[in-house]
Amino acid sequence: MLLKELSSLASPLSSGQVDKLKQLTAELSAVQLAWVSGYLAATSEQGTSAAPQVSAEQTITILYGSQTGNGRGVATELAEKAQAQGYAVNLVSMGDYKARQLKQETLLLLVVSTHGEGDAPDDAIELHKFLSSKRAPKLDNLNYSVLALGDSSYEFFCQTGKDFDTRLAALGATAISPLIECDVDYEELAATWQESVLEAVKPLIGSAGASVVSIAGAATSATSSFTKQKPYTAELLVSQKLTGRDSDRDVRHVEIELGESGISYQAGDALGVWFTNSEQLVNELLESLNLNGDEQVALGSDNVSLRDALLNKKELTQLYPGLVTGWAELSQSQALLDISSDKALVREYINNNQVADLVRQHPATVNAEQLVGLLRGITPRLYSIASSQAEVESEVHLTVALVEDERDGVARFGGASQFLASAEEGQQLQVYVEPNNHFRLPENPETPVIMVGPGTGVAPFRAFMQQRSADGIEGNAWLIFGNPHFEQDFLYQTEWQQYLQSGELSRIDLAFSRDQEHKVYVQHKIAEQGETLWQWLENGAHFYICGDAERMAKDVHQALLDVAVKFGGKTIEQAEEYLETLRAAKRYQKDVY
């Protein structure tokens, strides 16, 4: 873009020189461009050739593919450690990396997570596809290492990282350190990998002028210094029930005060919330295991009471395969041993039970140290932000569904959702903003938007509308919302009606699934309004989905394909290509979980 603008101005370069410059810069990486810029500036000032301080060959390129921010965090830490050791670093999101630069790299370190059932995170999709295609070049000169992040509760654990490792090796690249697969509690393994790869690069690279060049993340740096590891202590203002008294679900509107933190966020971002387990659940667990909550246990370098560990440090509402297997060995329950030997049965058991259920169903005698050793550490939950700072300023709003189920007559709740639903006004919360650059309003605010958000999936669209309203944008906004009952479950009904009346919301289509004999969902509304929806897409609309990934997002995707076939005159294959083109152009974005 810059060269295009320069070439249109009066230039001291001949047209041939401009063409050569364009050709050269098109092939350079961000670090190479930065070096050339400095080289030319020095040459201009000194009138002589300037010797480079760091050659391109001495640059470590660190790529990250991250859905929830963990991968970005690990990659950033690695870049800082490499810089401290004197290396030049090119730190970049896979989403901002030009795949054709791969053949120029000599040293590549990748940190990549796996999203859902073995899928690449949004920012890694293009690079993942490129490496798997026939266009991928031979990489005989490349040295690399991969850190894979995942969740062993899912079938395709760390699959994206495995894919990258396999493809790079197949293309001739040399692994300087073996693939490391990290579970949810990844910190210790990630730190070990960081140390090992920085040791492994020493024979391959000289340490010269230390610098980190990042071509991504400038827009996300405004979230201040508060992170997952160093959260901000915020204050709960409101936890108000949105659903009616006769609803079969409890959905809360939560307002949190960020005070003087300086934390900023954009519509589309998520809020990370650390939580405390319920005292009732902890007491049940202690009683079932006949353990003393005052007994001291070691957590890292600290000693804390068992009760404190269970309340604040350990995950009690989500199981993972290692715990099921470990408990089967301790309990010697044949039923659990049978389950633990079958991955499919383990996943089913994990999805339908908590730690207290495991302990009750398969009794075992354990001591306090054994228990905390088996349990994973608590991880914060991410909630799509339901507000825009343009309207709520120092506040941040969430839409939280209380996760509730009954097992054998005992009520079980989600850890974070119960914490937020039961929190009282003035209570302190540990929070941080997790940027989501893959779920953003269009750069041109006048661009039409179609927002599909059933249930709590409506949260980020409340933020979108607040932002559009603050920007003075009218019309070109369409919401498709669904929930069981109109009278009980129409979240933020008054606000949507006001947006309609003001003209800021063009239209709203509602799918209340249980208000008629046949169930009606958001995908049915998409099919019903297919012709109009196709016209919106053809007019440049951006399409957004937020909510359940397992069923809803897949059903909506299929409905979109059907619309492209029926009203766009495309074959199934062409429809798939069309949606892929929309996704690549950031016109088809998902925030699913």
matplotlib code that plots the C-alpha trace (Angstrom):
import matplotlib.pyplot as plt

x = [0.0, 2.8, 4.7, 1.5, 1.0, 4.7, 4.7, 1.7, 3.7, 6.7, 9.5, 13.2, 13.2, 12.7, 9.7, 12.1, 13.6, 10.2, 9.2, 12.4, 11.8, 8.2, 9.5, 12.1, 9.9, 7.1, 9.5, 10.8, 9.6, 8.7, 12.2, 13.9, 11.9, 12.8, 16.5, 16.4, 14.7, 17.5, 20.2, 18.9, 18.5, 22.1, 23.4, 21.5, 22.9, 26.5, 26.9, 28.5, 27.5, 26.2, 27.1, 24.1, 24.0, 21.8, 21.4, 18.2, 19.8, 20.2, 16.5, 14.3, 10.8, 8.2, 4.7, 1.6, -1.9, -4.1, -7.9, -8.1, -4.8, -2.7, -0.6, 0.0, 1.1, 3.6, 5.0, 5.4, 7.2, 9.5, 10.2, 11.1, 13.5, 15.1, 15.5, 17.1, 19.7, 20.5, 18.6, 16.6, 13.1, 10.2, 7.1, 3.9, 0.5, 0.0, -2.9, -0.6, 2.2, 2.7, 3.1, 5.4, 8.0, 8.5, 11.0, 13.2, 13.2, 16.0, 14.8, 11.1, 9.5, 5.7, 3.2, -0.2, -3.4, -6.1, -9.7, -12.7, -12.5, -9.1, -9.5, -6.9, -7.5, -8.8, -5.5, -3.7, -6.2, -4.6, -1.0, -2.3, -4.0, -1.0, 1.4, -1.1, -1.4, 0.7, 1.9, 4.0, 7.7, 10.6, 12.0, 15.4, 17.1, 14.6, 15.1, 12.0, 10.2, 6.6, 4.8, 1.2, -1.5, -4.7, -7.2, -7.0, -10.7, -11.2, -10.6, -8.1, -5.7, -3.1, -4.0, -3.1, 0.4, 0.9, -0.2, 2.3, 5.1, 4.3, 4.0, 7.2, 9.2, 7.7, 8.8, 12.4, 12.6, 14.7, 13.3, 15.8, 13.6, 10.8, 7.1, 5.8, 2.0, 0.6, -2.7, -4.8, -2.2, 0.5, 2.7, 5.4, 5.9, 5.8, 8.6, 10.7, 10.2, 11.2, 14.4, 15.2, 14.6, 16.7, 19.5, 19.1, 19.4, 22.7, 24.8, 22.6, 22.4, 24.6, 23.3, 23.7, 21.5, 18.5, 15.2, 11.7, 9.8, 6.1, 3.8, 0.7, -0.8, -0.4, -4.2, -4.3, -1.6, -4.2, -5.5, -2.9, -0.6, -3.3, -3.2, -4.2, -1.2, -1.6, -5.4, -7.1, -9.1, -12.4, -15.7, -19.0, -21.8, -24.8, -25.7, -29.2, -31.4, -32.5, -34.8, -38.4, -39.4, -40.9, -37.8, -36.0, -32.7, -31.0, -29.2, -27.6, -26.7, -23.4, -21.9, -18.3, -16.5, -12.9, -12.2, -9.0, -7.3, -6.9, -8.1, -9.7, -11.4, -13.1, -16.5, -15.8, -13.3, -13.7, -13.3, -11.3, -12.8, -10.9, -13.4, -13.6, -15.2, -18.4, -17.8, -20.7, -18.9, -15.6, -17.3, -19.0, -15.6, -13.8, -16.6, -16.8, -13.0, -12.8, -10.1, -9.3, -9.5, -6.9, -4.2, -1.3, -0.5, 2.3, 1.4, 4.6, 6.8, 3.9, 2.1, -1.6, -4.5, -6.3, -9.5, -7.8, -6.4, -9.8, -11.5, -9.1, -6.5, -7.9, -10.5, -13.5, -16.3, -14.4, -12.8, -10.0, -8.7, -5.7, -7.9, -10.3, -7.4, -5.6, -8.8, -9.5, -6.1, -6.6, -10.2, -9.6, -13.3, -13.8, -16.4, -14.1, -11.1, -13.3, -14.2, -10.6, -9.5, -11.8, -11.2, -14.8, -16.2, -13.7, -14.9, -18.6, -17.9, -16.0, -18.8, -21.4, -19.6, -17.7, -15.0, -17.6, -19.5, -16.3, -15.5, -19.0, -19.5, -16.1, -14.8, -11.1, -8.9, -6.5, -4.5, -4.5, -1.3, -2.6, -5.8, -4.3, -1.7, -4.4, -6.5, -5.8, -5.3, -8.3, -8.3, -10.2, -13.3, -13.7, -17.0, -17.8, -18.1, -21.7, -20.9, -19.0, -16.8, -18.1, -21.3, -20.4, -16.9, -15.1, -17.6, -17.7, -20.9, -21.3, -24.2, -23.8, -25.9, -25.8, -24.6, -26.8, -27.6, -28.9, -27.1, -28.6, -30.7, -27.8, -27.5, -24.3, -23.2, -20.5, -17.7, -17.5, -21.2, -22.2, -19.6, -20.9, -24.6, -24.2, -21.8, -23.0, -22.8, -19.3, -17.6, -14.1, -13.3, -10.0, -10.4, -8.5, -9.3, -8.6, -8.6, -10.3, -9.1, -11.0, -14.4, -14.5, -17.0, -16.1, -13.5, -16.0, -18.8, -21.4, -20.9, -24.0, -23.8, -25.8, -25.6, -26.7, -26.6, -29.0, -29.1, -26.1, -24.5, -26.3, -23.8, -21.2, -24.0, -25.2, -21.6, -21.7, -25.0, -23.7, -20.6, -22.5, -24.9, -22.0, -20.6, -23.9, -24.5, -28.2, -29.6, -27.7, -27.9, -29.8, -30.1, -31.2, -31.9, -33.3, -34.2, -36.9, -39.7, -40.6, -42.1, -39.4, -36.1, -36.0, -32.7, -32.4, -35.8, -36.4, -33.0, -33.6, -37.0, -35.4, -32.8, -35.5, -37.6, -34.6, -33.7, -30.2, -31.3, -32.8, -34.6, -34.8, -35.8, -36.8, -36.7, -38.4, -38.1, -40.7, -43.5, -45.1, -45.5, -42.5, -39.1, -37.8, -34.1, -32.0, -31.0, -34.6, -34.9, -31.9, -33.6, -36.9, -35.2, -32.7, -33.4, -33.1, -30.0, -28.3, -29.0, -27.3, -24.3, -24.1, -24.2, -21.1, -22.6, -20.4, -21.9, -21.3, -22.1, -21.8, -22.7, -22.6, -19.9, -21.0, -24.4, -25.7, -22.7, -22.6, -26.3, -26.0, -23.1, -25.2, -28.1, -25.7, -24.5, -28.2, -28.9, -25.8, -27.0, -30.7, -30.4, -26.9, -27.2, -24.1, -23.1, -22.3, -18.6, -19.0, -21.0, -18.2, -15.7, -17.9, -18.1, -14.3, -13.8, -16.0, -14.0, -10.7, -12.0, -13.1, -16.7, -17.7, -16.6, -17.4, -17.1, -18.1, -17.5]
y = [0.0, 2.4, 1.7, 2.2, 5.6, 6.6, 5.6, 7.9, 10.9, 12.7, 10.2, 10.5, 6.8, 5.7, 3.5, 0.6, 1.2, 1.4, -1.9, -3.5, -2.1, -3.5, -6.9, -6.9, -5.8, -8.3, -11.1, -9.8, -10.7, -8.0, -8.4, -8.1, -5.0, -3.4, -4.2, -2.8, 0.3, 0.9, 0.0, 2.5, 5.2, 4.7, 4.7, 8.0, 9.7, 8.5, 8.4, 5.0, 1.4, 0.5, -2.8, -4.8, -5.5, -8.5, -10.6, -12.2, -15.6, -14.6, -14.1, -16.5, -16.5, -17.4, -18.1, -18.6, -19.9, -19.1, -19.3, -18.2, -16.4, -19.1, -19.7, -16.0, -15.8, -18.6, -17.3, -13.8, -15.2, -17.1, -14.0, -12.0, -14.8, -15.0, -11.2, -11.3, -13.7, -11.3, -12.8, -10.9, -12.2, -12.0, -12.6, -12.9, -14.4, -17.2, -15.1, -12.3, -14.4, -14.7, -18.4, -17.8, -16.5, -20.0, -21.0, -18.1, -19.1, -21.0, -21.1, -21.4, -22.0, -22.6, -22.5, -23.6, -24.7, -27.0, -25.7, -28.0, -31.4, -31.2, -28.0, -25.3, -22.0, -19.2, -17.5, -20.8, -22.0, -20.5, -21.6, -25.0, -25.4, -24.1, -26.6, -29.4, -28.3, -29.0, -25.4, -26.0, -25.7, -27.9, -26.7, -28.5, -25.4, -25.0, -25.9, -25.9, -27.0, -27.1, -26.6, -28.0, -26.8, -28.8, -30.3, -34.1, -34.1, -33.9, -36.8, -35.1, -33.9, -31.3, -32.4, -29.1, -29.1, -32.7, -31.7, -28.9, -31.1, -33.9, -31.6, -29.6, -32.9, -34.2, -31.1, -31.7, -29.4, -30.6, -30.7, -29.2, -30.3, -32.9, -31.9, -31.2, -31.8, -29.7, -30.2, -27.4, -27.1, -26.2, -23.7, -26.0, -28.0, -24.8, -23.2, -26.4, -26.3, -22.6, -23.4, -26.4, -24.7, -21.6, -24.0, -25.9, -22.7, -21.7, -23.7, -22.5, -18.8, -16.0, -13.6, -10.1, -7.0, -8.0, -6.9, -8.2, -7.2, -7.9, -7.3, -8.3, -7.3, -3.5, -3.2, -5.5, -3.8, -1.4, -4.0, -2.7, -4.9, -7.2, -10.7, -14.3, -14.6, -11.1, -10.4, -7.3, -7.2, -5.9, -5.3, -7.0, -4.4, -6.5, -10.2, -9.9, -12.7, -12.2, -15.1, -15.3, -17.1, -20.0, -20.5, -23.8, -21.9, -19.2, -16.6, -13.7, -10.2, -9.4, -6.0, -5.5, -2.3, -2.0, 1.1, 2.9, -0.1, 1.5, -1.8, -1.3, -3.8, -3.9, -5.3, -9.0, -9.5, -11.9, -11.5, -14.1, -14.7, -16.6, -18.2, -20.0, -23.4, -23.6, -24.4, -26.9, -28.9, -28.8, -30.0, -32.8, -33.9, -33.8, -35.8, -38.4, -39.0, -38.6, -36.0, -33.1, -29.7, -28.2, -30.6, -28.9, -29.9, -28.8, -26.7, -25.9, -24.1, -23.2, -25.1, -24.5, -26.2, -28.9, -26.8, -23.8, -25.9, -27.3, -23.9, -21.8, -23.8, -27.1, -27.9, -29.7, -29.3, -30.6, -34.0, -35.0, -38.4, -38.6, -38.2, -40.9, -43.3, -42.5, -42.9, -46.2, -47.5, -46.2, -47.5, -50.7, -50.3, -52.8, -50.5, -47.5, -49.6, -50.7, -47.1, -45.9, -48.4, -46.9, -43.4, -42.9, -44.0, -41.8, -38.7, -39.6, -40.0, -36.7, -34.9, -36.2, -36.2, -34.1, -35.0, -35.4, -37.9, -39.9, -40.1, -41.2, -43.7, -45.4, -45.1, -45.1, -44.4, -41.5, -39.0, -35.3, -35.2, -37.9, -36.0, -32.7, -34.5, -36.0, -32.8, -30.2, -26.6, -24.2, -22.4, -19.1, -19.2, -16.9, -15.0, -13.0, -9.4, -8.0, -4.3, -1.6, 0.8, 3.6, 3.2, 1.7, 3.3, 1.6, -1.3, -4.6, -6.6, -10.4, -12.7, -15.8, -19.0, -21.0, -24.4, -26.8, -30.5, -33.1, -36.5, -39.1, -36.5, -34.2, -30.8, -30.1, -26.6, -25.1, -23.7, -20.2, -19.8, -20.7, -18.3, -15.4, -16.3, -16.4, -13.4, -10.5, -6.8, -5.5, -8.8, -8.8, -10.7, -11.5, -10.7, -9.9, -9.1, -11.7, -10.0, -11.7, -10.2, -12.8, -11.6, -7.9, -5.4, -4.5, -1.8, 0.2, 0.8, 1.2, -2.4, -4.5, -7.2, -10.3, -11.6, -15.1, -15.6, -18.0, -18.1, -16.4, -16.3, -12.9, -11.3, -10.0, -8.7, -6.5, -5.1, -4.7, -2.7, -0.5, 0.3, 0.9, 3.2, 5.1, 5.5, 6.9, 4.0, 3.3, 0.3, -2.5, -4.7, -8.0, -10.1, -13.8, -14.9, -18.0, -19.5, -21.8, -19.4, -15.9, -14.9, -16.4, -16.4, -13.3, -12.0, -8.1, -7.9, -4.2, -3.2, -5.0, -3.4, 0.0, -0.6, -1.6, 1.5, 3.8, 2.2, 1.2, -2.5, -3.1, -6.4, -9.2, -12.8, -14.9, -18.6, -19.7, -23.4, -24.5, -22.1, -24.3, -28.0, -28.2, -27.0, -23.9, -23.0, -20.2, -22.3, -22.7, -18.9, -18.7, -21.1, -19.2, -15.9, -17.4, -15.1, -11.9, -13.2, -14.1, -10.6, -9.2, -11.4, -10.3, -6.7, -7.2, -8.2, -9.7, -12.8, -13.7, -16.7, -16.9, -19.8, -23.6, -25.1, -28.7, -28.4, -24.9, -23.6, -26.7, -26.4, -22.8, -23.5, -26.1, -23.7, -21.2, -23.8, -24.5, -20.8, -20.5, -23.5, -22.5, -18.8, -18.4, -21.2, -22.9, -26.6, -27.9, -27.7, -24.1, -23.2, -24.5, -22.5, -19.4, -19.7, -20.3, -17.2, -15.2, -16.6, -15.7, -12.2, -12.0, -11.7, -15.0, -15.0, -17.4, -17.1, -20.6, -22.8]
z = [0.0, 0.9, -2.3, -4.3, -2.7, -3.1, -6.8, -7.4, -6.0, -7.5, -7.0, -7.4, -8.5, -12.1, -12.8, -13.2, -9.8, -8.2, -9.8, -8.5, -5.0, -5.1, -6.1, -3.4, -0.5, -1.5, -0.7, 2.7, 6.2, 8.8, 10.4, 7.0, 6.1, 9.5, 8.9, 5.3, 6.6, 9.2, 6.7, 4.1, 6.8, 8.0, 4.4, 3.7, 6.8, 6.6, 2.8, 3.2, 3.5, 7.0, 8.4, 9.6, 13.3, 12.9, 9.8, 8.7, 9.4, 13.0, 13.6, 15.5, 14.1, 16.8, 15.4, 17.6, 16.9, 19.8, 20.4, 24.0, 24.5, 26.1, 23.0, 22.5, 26.2, 25.9, 22.7, 24.1, 27.2, 24.8, 22.8, 25.9, 27.1, 23.7, 23.6, 27.1, 25.7, 22.9, 20.0, 17.4, 17.4, 14.9, 17.1, 15.0, 15.0, 12.4, 11.2, 10.2, 8.8, 5.0, 4.3, 1.4, 3.9, 5.2, 2.6, 3.8, 7.4, 9.0, 12.6, 13.5, 16.9, 16.9, 19.8, 18.7, 20.4, 19.3, 19.2, 19.7, 18.1, 16.6, 14.7, 14.2, 16.0, 13.8, 13.3, 12.4, 9.8, 6.7, 7.6, 8.5, 5.1, 3.3, 4.9, 4.0, 0.4, -2.7, -2.6, 0.5, -0.4, 0.6, 3.9, 4.0, 5.5, 8.3, 12.0, 14.1, 17.3, 18.2, 21.5, 21.2, 23.7, 24.2, 26.6, 27.1, 27.8, 24.0, 21.6, 19.3, 22.0, 20.7, 17.1, 15.5, 17.0, 15.9, 12.4, 12.2, 13.5, 11.0, 8.0, 8.7, 9.1, 5.9, 4.0, 5.1, 8.2, 11.1, 14.7, 17.1, 20.0, 20.1, 20.0, 23.5, 24.2, 27.0, 28.8, 30.4, 33.2, 30.7, 32.5, 33.8, 30.6, 28.5, 30.7, 30.2, 26.5, 26.3, 28.1, 25.9, 22.6, 23.6, 24.5, 21.3, 19.1, 20.5, 18.0, 15.2, 15.8, 16.9, 19.6, 18.3, 18.8, 20.9, 19.5, 19.2, 16.0, 16.3, 13.4, 15.4, 18.8, 18.6, 18.9, 21.9, 24.0, 25.6, 28.0, 30.5, 32.5, 33.9, 32.6, 33.3, 35.6, 37.1, 37.1, 38.4, 41.6, 40.4, 42.2, 41.4, 40.9, 39.8, 39.3, 38.1, 36.8, 33.2, 32.8, 34.2, 37.4, 35.4, 33.1, 33.3, 33.2, 35.3, 33.1, 34.8, 33.7, 35.5, 35.9, 37.1, 38.0, 36.7, 38.7, 38.0, 36.5, 33.1, 31.5, 28.1, 25.8, 22.4, 21.4, 20.7, 23.5, 26.4, 30.1, 32.1, 35.5, 38.3, 40.7, 44.1, 44.4, 46.6, 50.3, 50.2, 47.4, 49.3, 52.5, 50.6, 49.2, 52.5, 54.2, 51.5, 51.7, 55.5, 55.2, 57.5, 55.8, 58.1, 57.1, 55.3, 51.7, 49.4, 46.3, 44.5, 47.0, 49.3, 52.0, 52.4, 54.1, 52.2, 52.5, 50.9, 48.1, 47.3, 47.5, 45.6, 43.8, 42.4, 39.8, 41.2, 38.6, 35.6, 35.3, 32.9, 31.7, 33.9, 37.0, 35.9, 35.2, 38.4, 40.5, 38.8, 40.0, 43.5, 43.9, 41.9, 40.9, 38.0, 36.5, 36.5, 35.3, 32.3, 31.6, 31.9, 29.3, 26.6, 25.4, 24.3, 27.6, 29.5, 27.5, 28.2, 31.9, 32.0, 30.3, 32.8, 36.2, 38.6, 41.1, 43.9, 41.7, 40.9, 44.6, 45.6, 42.8, 43.2, 46.8, 47.4, 50.4, 49.7, 51.7, 51.3, 49.2, 46.9, 46.3, 45.4, 43.3, 41.1, 40.8, 38.1, 38.9, 38.5, 35.2, 34.7, 32.6, 29.6, 29.0, 25.9, 26.9, 26.6, 26.7, 24.9, 26.9, 24.7, 26.7, 30.1, 30.5, 33.4, 33.7, 31.9, 31.5, 31.1, 30.3, 32.4, 32.3, 35.5, 34.6, 36.6, 36.5, 38.8, 39.3, 41.5, 43.3, 43.9, 42.3, 40.5, 39.3, 37.1, 39.1, 37.7, 36.8, 40.4, 41.7, 39.7, 40.2, 44.0, 44.3, 46.3, 45.5, 46.4, 46.2, 44.8, 41.6, 39.9, 36.2, 33.0, 29.4, 26.7, 23.3, 20.4, 17.2, 15.3, 16.4, 15.4, 13.9, 10.3, 9.8, 8.0, 10.6, 7.8, 6.7, 7.2, 10.0, 10.6, 14.1, 15.1, 18.9, 20.6, 24.4, 26.0, 22.6, 22.3, 24.7, 22.2, 20.0, 22.8, 22.8, 19.0, 19.1, 22.0, 19.9, 16.7, 18.6, 20.1, 16.6, 15.3, 12.9, 12.0, 10.3, 8.4, 11.5, 11.8, 14.9, 14.8, 18.4, 19.9, 23.3, 24.7, 25.6, 24.5, 27.9, 30.1, 28.0, 25.8, 27.0, 26.9, 25.3, 26.1, 24.7, 21.4, 21.1, 21.7, 19.0, 16.6, 17.4, 17.0, 13.6, 14.8, 14.5, 11.1, 11.9, 14.4, 13.8, 16.8, 17.3, 20.6, 20.3, 22.8, 22.1, 19.4, 18.7, 16.4, 17.7, 15.9, 16.1, 14.7, 11.7, 10.8, 10.7, 8.4, 6.0, 6.3, 5.5, 3.1, 0.1, 2.1, 3.9, 0.6, -0.6, 2.5, 2.0, -1.7, -0.5, 1.6, 5.0, 7.7, 9.3, 13.0, 15.1, 18.9, 21.2, 21.2, 19.0, 19.2, 17.6, 17.0, 15.0, 12.8, 12.1, 11.3, 9.0, 7.2, 6.9, 5.3, 2.8, 1.9, 1.4, -1.0, -3.0, -3.1, -3.6, -4.9, -7.5, -6.2, -6.0, -2.5, -3.3, -4.5, -1.4, 0.8, -1.2, -0.9, 2.9, 3.1, 1.1, 3.5, 6.4, 4.9, 4.3, 7.9, 6.8, 8.5, 12.2, 15.0, 18.8, 19.8, 22.8]

ax = plt.figure().add_subplot(projection="3d")
ax.plot(x, y, z, "-o")
ax.set_aspect("equal")
plt.show()
